[in-house]
């Protein structure tokens, strides 16, 4: 089988309508192009089920984090501010996923505008969430390893964290601009896809972007946060292992879980993308390229799974957050019960029947320490 040069795009679909392929030969000697979309149906099926799970659990987890900070727990530390911003970043992507699923099934029926917005949403989520996770590891490093130097003005540290978050969001938007500009709805082998599109006479820009954007994604969106997290959490582990504390083993397990899950979710995808980019303009066999593209599809879904795990690893693994989550569930039950009680009471004025038991007692009517927290 002959080889052919392959051009790649930054994300999602690693092909391009402007690519000139060397040709394969069928058994009769007829020249035919290599079809990079031969496994497209399988990829869409895999993505549909995995993305659906990510949508459900990612939406629930990140909404719970946002509700907790909005109504139950004020952001009192830099890590709290970072966690809240991570939840917003992941929520943006989770909301975009159903639209991505729909458009991949129906040849990007929503057009080029949706293509640009959805690709841009993913890119912004990638850079912002990864850099914010690096900031969380840095804040934990300062709080544990540099504990003696970390005492300072709480309000000042909150101001610093908000400024850092604003800069990260701005940086993520800037890095995502090329993704928004060059992604378009184009026709590939009789189907429409959202992929990179360049002018036919602008080959220099095409080659630059097809190398630069995946390289930035791998370096800024993975390796830089990985280096920061590796240094910070390894230093934290050294301190914890020398600490005689009842909570030491639990803290060590949490740190290891954070690092292992991060690496397991993102390393396979970024390694495949890095390999694909390194051999971007070299000849490769058609079957090899098809295998690589399918591997990218599978490992990309694994990377997306991390947005579901962030709330568990960074928020709900703590006792306080779990208590707040229980309060949220109790309050939802009480407010729902109160609504049903009021509705049934109104509709049954002509009878003496009571269909629903009395609603939960209000904080004033109960000596319990729990309070309804749907007020700021």
Protein Blocks (a to p, Z undefined) as FASTA:
>chain_A
ZZddddddfbhpacdfkbccdddddfkopacdddfklmmmmmmmmmmmmmmmmmmmmmmm
mmmmmmmmmmmoccfbfklmmmmmmmmmmmmmmmmmmmmmmmmmnoolnojmlmmmmmmm
mmmmmmmmmmmmmmmmmmmmmmmmmmmmmgccfklmmmmmmmmmmmmmmmmmmmmmmmmm
mpccddeehiacddddddfklmmlmmmmmmmmmmmmmmmmmmmmmmmmmmmmmmmmmmmm
mpccfklmmmmmmmmmmmmmmmmmmmmmmmmmmmmmmmmmgccdfklmmmmmmmmmmmmm
mmmmmmmmmmmmmmmmpmklmmmmmmmmmmmmmmmmmmmmmmmmmmmmmpcbdfbdcddd
dfklpcbfbdcfkbZZ
